[in-house]
Amino acid sequence: MDIIASIQWAAKVIESLPSELPWRESVLAQLSYCEVVAKGSESPERLETLDMGWIVSRELDGYESNTLQSTVSSIQYELQQSHLSYAAKVRLGIHKRI
């Protein structure tokens, strides 16, 4: 599944969760932002501030399968790896040594 398809799948799953969940709208907004960045329609400057992977993993720990959690975390990681500067990656602890 490509990144856009992953984002759209994750958004559909989160939209199906109860609307009373306090973190739901924040994660949906972050996924929407990720989609426009992945499509090249918006600057990736806010990617460093994403926390949707952490939120979903924390909030859904032990809830059904880990598929949603791992997909959202992968989306965040993949976009940050491909769009952020090395300095930003170091700040996030996601830099790679070659």
PyMOL commands that place a pseudoatom at each C-alpha (Angstrom):
pseudoatom trace, name=CA, resn=MET, resi=1, chain=A, elem=C, hetatm=0, pos=[0.000, 0.000, 0.000]
pseudoatom trace, name=CA, resn=ASP, resi=2, chain=A, elem=C, hetatm=0, pos=[1.395, 3.400, -0.908]
pseudoatom trace, name=CA, resn=ILE, resi=3, chain=A, elem=C, hetatm=0, pos=[1.530, 6.300, 1.557]
pseudoatom trace, name=CA, resn=ILE, resi=4, chain=A, elem=C, hetatm=0, pos=[-1.625, 8.026, 0.252]
pseudoatom trace, name=CA, resn=ALA, resi=5, chain=A, elem=C, hetatm=0, pos=[-3.624, 4.789, 0.438]
pseudoatom trace, name=CA, resn=SER, resi=6, chain=A, elem=C, hetatm=0, pos=[-2.289, 4.174, 3.964]
pseudoatom trace, name=CA, resn=ILE, resi=7, chain=A, elem=C, hetatm=0, pos=[-3.309, 7.668, 5.070]
pseudoatom trace, name=CA, resn=GLN, resi=8, chain=A, elem=C, hetatm=0, pos=[-6.793, 7.287, 3.608]
pseudoatom trace, name=CA, resn=TRP, resi=9, chain=A, elem=C, hetatm=0, pos=[-7.234, 3.842, 5.185]
pseudoatom trace, name=CA, resn=ALA, resi=10, chain=A, elem=C, hetatm=0, pos=[-6.116, 5.083, 8.620]
pseudoatom trace, name=CA, resn=ALA, resi=11, chain=A, elem=C, hetatm=0, pos=[-8.434, 8.106, 8.387]
pseudoatom trace, name=CA, resn=LYS, resi=12, chain=A, elem=C, hetatm=0, pos=[-11.419, 5.866, 7.562]
pseudoatom trace, name=CA, resn=VAL, resi=13, chain=A, elem=C, hetatm=0, pos=[-10.688, 3.615, 10.516]
pseudoatom trace, name=CA, resn=ILE, resi=14, chain=A, elem=C, hetatm=0, pos=[-10.313, 6.568, 12.894]
pseudoatom trace, name=CA, resn=GLU, resi=15, chain=A, elem=C, hetatm=0, pos=[-13.487, 8.192, 11.531]
pseudoatom trace, name=CA, resn=SER, resi=16, chain=A, elem=C, hetatm=0, pos=[-15.334, 4.978, 12.430]
pseudoatom trace, name=CA, resn=LEU, resi=17, chain=A, elem=C, hetatm=0, pos=[-14.281, 5.316, 16.086]
pseudoatom trace, name=CA, resn=PRO, resi=18, chain=A, elem=C, hetatm=0, pos=[-16.603, 7.115, 18.539]
pseudoatom trace, name=CA, resn=SER, resi=19, chain=A, elem=C, hetatm=0, pos=[-16.619, 10.877, 17.949]
pseudoatom trace, name=CA, resn=GLU, resi=20, chain=A, elem=C, hetatm=0, pos=[-16.368, 11.496, 21.715]
pseudoatom trace, name=CA, resn=LEU, resi=21, chain=A, elem=C, hetatm=0, pos=[-12.738, 10.385, 21.768]
pseudoatom trace, name=CA, resn=PRO, resi=22, chain=A, elem=C, hetatm=0, pos=[-10.811, 13.560, 22.657]
pseudoatom trace, name=CA, resn=TRP, resi=23, chain=A, elem=C, hetatm=0, pos=[-7.829, 12.756, 20.399]
pseudoatom trace, name=CA, resn=ARG, resi=24, chain=A, elem=C, hetatm=0, pos=[-9.802, 11.694, 17.307]
pseudoatom trace, name=CA, resn=GLU, resi=25, chain=A, elem=C, hetatm=0, pos=[-10.046, 15.110, 15.612]
pseudoatom trace, name=CA, resn=SER, resi=26, chain=A, elem=C, hetatm=0, pos=[-6.379, 15.904, 16.252]
pseudoatom trace, name=CA, resn=VAL, resi=27, chain=A, elem=C, hetatm=0, pos=[-5.217, 12.671, 14.644]
pseudoatom trace, name=CA, resn=LEU, resi=28, chain=A, elem=C, hetatm=0, pos=[-7.582, 13.157, 11.690]
pseudoatom trace, name=CA, resn=ALA, resi=29, chain=A, elem=C, hetatm=0, pos=[-6.209, 16.683, 11.171]
pseudoatom trace, name=CA, resn=GLN, resi=30, chain=A, elem=C, hetatm=0, pos=[-2.640, 15.381, 11.277]
pseudoatom trace, name=CA, resn=LEU, resi=31, chain=A, elem=C, hetatm=0, pos=[-3.482, 12.643, 8.767]
pseudoatom trace, name=CA, resn=SER, resi=32, chain=A, elem=C, hetatm=0, pos=[-5.092, 15.236, 6.496]
pseudoatom trace, name=CA, resn=TYR, resi=33, chain=A, elem=C, hetatm=0, pos=[-1.947, 17.358, 6.698]
pseudoatom trace, name=CA, resn=CYS, resi=34, chain=A, elem=C, hetatm=0, pos=[0.195, 14.298, 5.915]
pseudoatom trace, name=CA, resn=GLU, resi=35, chain=A, elem=C, hetatm=0, pos=[-1.891, 13.596, 2.831]
pseudoatom trace, name=CA, resn=VAL, resi=36, chain=A, elem=C, hetatm=0, pos=[-1.418, 17.074, 1.371]
pseudoatom trace, name=CA, resn=VAL, resi=37, chain=A, elem=C, hetatm=0, pos=[2.314, 16.949, 2.133]
pseudoatom trace, name=CA, resn=ALA, resi=38, chain=A, elem=C, hetatm=0, pos=[2.599, 13.526, 0.486]
pseudoatom trace, name=CA, resn=LYS, resi=39, chain=A, elem=C, hetatm=0, pos=[0.802, 14.904, -2.573]
pseudoatom trace, name=CA, resn=GLY, resi=40, chain=A, elem=C, hetatm=0, pos=[3.206, 17.863, -2.657]
pseudoatom trace, name=CA, resn=SER, resi=41, chain=A, elem=C, hetatm=0, pos=[0.442, 20.417, -2.105]
pseudoatom trace, name=CA, resn=GLU, resi=42, chain=A, elem=C, hetatm=0, pos=[1.765, 21.840, 1.156]
pseudoatom trace, name=CA, resn=SER, resi=43, chain=A, elem=C, hetatm=0, pos=[5.094, 22.542, 2.821]
pseudoatom trace, name=CA, resn=PRO, resi=44, chain=A, elem=C, hetatm=0, pos=[6.426, 19.810, 5.122]
pseudoatom trace, name=CA, resn=GLU, resi=45, chain=A, elem=C, hetatm=0, pos=[7.583, 22.343, 7.736]
pseudoatom trace, name=CA, resn=ARG, resi=46, chain=A, elem=C, hetatm=0, pos=[5.115, 21.122, 10.414]
pseudoatom trace, name=CA, resn=LEU, resi=47, chain=A, elem=C, hetatm=0, pos=[6.050, 17.433, 10.097]
pseudoatom trace, name=CA, resn=GLU, resi=48, chain=A, elem=C, hetatm=0, pos=[8.423, 17.757, 13.035]
pseudoatom trace, name=CA, resn=THR, resi=49, chain=A, elem=C, hetatm=0, pos=[5.520, 18.513, 15.375]
pseudoatom trace, name=CA, resn=LEU, resi=50, chain=A, elem=C, hetatm=0, pos=[3.439, 15.425, 14.516]
pseudoatom trace, name=CA, resn=ASP, resi=51, chain=A, elem=C, hetatm=0, pos=[2.477, 13.266, 17.477]
pseudoatom trace, name=CA, resn=MET, resi=52, chain=A, elem=C, hetatm=0, pos=[-0.284, 11.129, 15.937]
pseudoatom trace, name=CA, resn=GLY, resi=53, chain=A, elem=C, hetatm=0, pos=[1.756, 7.910, 16.066]
pseudoatom trace, name=CA, resn=TRP, resi=54, chain=A, elem=C, hetatm=0, pos=[2.363, 8.311, 19.773]
pseudoatom trace, name=CA, resn=ILE, resi=55, chain=A, elem=C, hetatm=0, pos=[-1.264, 9.289, 20.473]
pseudoatom trace, name=CA, resn=VAL, resi=56, chain=A, elem=C, hetatm=0, pos=[-2.796, 6.377, 18.586]
pseudoatom trace, name=CA, resn=SER, resi=57, chain=A, elem=C, hetatm=0, pos=[-0.354, 3.880, 20.073]
pseudoatom trace, name=CA, resn=ARG, resi=58, chain=A, elem=C, hetatm=0, pos=[-1.034, 5.132, 23.606]
pseudoatom trace, name=CA, resn=GLU, resi=59, chain=A, elem=C, hetatm=0, pos=[-4.790, 5.434, 23.270]
pseudoatom trace, name=CA, resn=LEU, resi=60, chain=A, elem=C, hetatm=0, pos=[-5.404, 2.158, 21.460]
pseudoatom trace, name=CA, resn=ASP, resi=61, chain=A, elem=C, hetatm=0, pos=[-2.926, 0.012, 23.357]
pseudoatom trace, name=CA, resn=GLY, resi=62, chain=A, elem=C, hetatm=0, pos=[-4.543, -3.395, 23.713]
pseudoatom trace, name=CA, resn=TYR, resi=63, chain=A, elem=C, hetatm=0, pos=[-7.477, -2.434, 21.475]
pseudoatom trace, name=CA, resn=GLU, resi=64, chain=A, elem=C, hetatm=0, pos=[-8.060, -4.978, 18.714]
pseudoatom trace, name=CA, resn=SER, resi=65, chain=A, elem=C, hetatm=0, pos=[-5.016, -5.456, 16.494]
pseudoatom trace, name=CA, resn=ASN, resi=66, chain=A, elem=C, hetatm=0, pos=[-1.937, -3.276, 16.185]
pseudoatom trace, name=CA, resn=THR, resi=67, chain=A, elem=C, hetatm=0, pos=[-2.617, -2.602, 12.500]
pseudoatom trace, name=CA, resn=LEU, resi=68, chain=A, elem=C, hetatm=0, pos=[-3.948, 0.937, 12.973]
pseudoatom trace, name=CA, resn=GLN, resi=69, chain=A, elem=C, hetatm=0, pos=[-1.230, 1.861, 15.438]
pseudoatom trace, name=CA, resn=SER, resi=70, chain=A, elem=C, hetatm=0, pos=[1.576, 0.550, 13.230]
pseudoatom trace, name=CA, resn=THR, resi=71, chain=A, elem=C, hetatm=0, pos=[0.105, 2.156, 10.090]
pseudoatom trace, name=CA, resn=VAL, resi=72, chain=A, elem=C, hetatm=0, pos=[-0.209, 5.605, 11.686]
pseudoatom trace, name=CA, resn=SER, resi=73, chain=A, elem=C, hetatm=0, pos=[3.282, 5.366, 13.167]
pseudoatom trace, name=CA, resn=SER, resi=74, chain=A, elem=C, hetatm=0, pos=[4.671, 4.256, 9.793]
pseudoatom trace, name=CA, resn=ILE, resi=75, chain=A, elem=C, hetatm=0, pos=[2.995, 7.168, 7.997]
pseudoatom trace, name=CA, resn=GLN, resi=76, chain=A, elem=C, hetatm=0, pos=[4.501, 9.644, 10.438]
pseudoatom trace, name=CA, resn=TYR, resi=77, chain=A, elem=C, hetatm=0, pos=[7.956, 8.032, 10.298]
pseudoatom trace, name=CA, resn=GLU, resi=78, chain=A, elem=C, hetatm=0, pos=[8.014, 7.727, 6.499]
pseudoatom trace, name=CA, resn=LEU, resi=79, chain=A, elem=C, hetatm=0, pos=[7.046, 11.357, 5.904]
pseudoatom trace, name=CA, resn=GLN, resi=80, chain=A, elem=C, hetatm=0, pos=[9.462, 12.634, 8.528]
pseudoatom trace, name=CA, resn=GLN, resi=81, chain=A, elem=C, hetatm=0, pos=[12.285, 10.525, 7.065]
pseudoatom trace, name=CA, resn=SER, resi=82, chain=A, elem=C, hetatm=0, pos=[11.664, 11.723, 3.530]
pseudoatom trace, name=CA, resn=HIS, resi=83, chain=A, elem=C, hetatm=0, pos=[10.981, 15.431, 4.174]
pseudoatom trace, name=CA, resn=LEU, resi=84, chain=A, elem=C, hetatm=0, pos=[12.786, 16.625, 7.302]
pseudoatom trace, name=CA, resn=SER, resi=85, chain=A, elem=C, hetatm=0, pos=[16.307, 17.947, 7.518]
pseudoatom trace, name=CA, resn=TYR, resi=86, chain=A, elem=C, hetatm=0, pos=[18.990, 15.898, 9.224]
pseudoatom trace, name=CA, resn=ALA, resi=87, chain=A, elem=C, hetatm=0, pos=[18.971, 18.285, 12.202]
pseudoatom trace, name=CA, resn=ALA, resi=88, chain=A, elem=C, hetatm=0, pos=[15.226, 17.804, 12.663]
pseudoatom trace, name=CA, resn=LYS, resi=89, chain=A, elem=C, hetatm=0, pos=[15.668, 14.024, 12.444]
pseudoatom trace, name=CA, resn=VAL, resi=90, chain=A, elem=C, hetatm=0, pos=[18.340, 14.183, 15.144]
pseudoatom trace, name=CA, resn=ARG, resi=91, chain=A, elem=C, hetatm=0, pos=[15.997, 16.207, 17.386]
pseudoatom trace, name=CA, resn=LEU, resi=92, chain=A, elem=C, hetatm=0, pos=[13.312, 13.538, 16.898]
pseudoatom trace, name=CA, resn=GLY, resi=93, chain=A, elem=C, hetatm=0, pos=[15.775, 10.685, 17.330]
pseudoatom trace, name=CA, resn=ILE, resi=94, chain=A, elem=C, hetatm=0, pos=[14.941, 9.196, 13.928]
pseudoatom trace, name=CA, resn=HIS, resi=95, chain=A, elem=C, hetatm=0, pos=[18.232, 9.853, 12.115]
pseudoatom trace, name=CA, resn=LYS, resi=96, chain=A, elem=C, hetatm=0, pos=[20.107, 7.006, 10.512]
pseudoatom trace, name=CA, resn=ARG, resi=97, chain=A, elem=C, hetatm=0, pos=[23.821, 6.476, 10.377]
pseudoatom trace, name=CA, resn=ILE, resi=98, chain=A, elem=C, hetatm=0, pos=[25.198, 5.339, 7.059]
for i in range(1, 98): cmd.bond("trace and resi %d" % i, "trace and resi %d" % (i + 1))
show_as sticks, trace
zoom trace
